[in-house]
Amino acid sequence: MPDIDPERIRVLAEAARVPLRTESPERIARAVTPTVTRFAAENLALALEAEPSTFVVVQRREIVP
């Protein structure tokens, strides 16, 4: 079972400047654990063509001024 760390959720929210109440990271961790566990059990490989920031760079290069 994947370990969802409430501290990591808090740090990510803080980095994204998303305000959370003090009890929210634990609540979020409990809420997402079943879904994350199912994804981990399936051992899915989600191929992405490019990360979002790279996509924007590539897309702008394709625009001919």
Helices and strands as residue ranges (DSSP letters): H 6-15, H 24-42, H 52-62
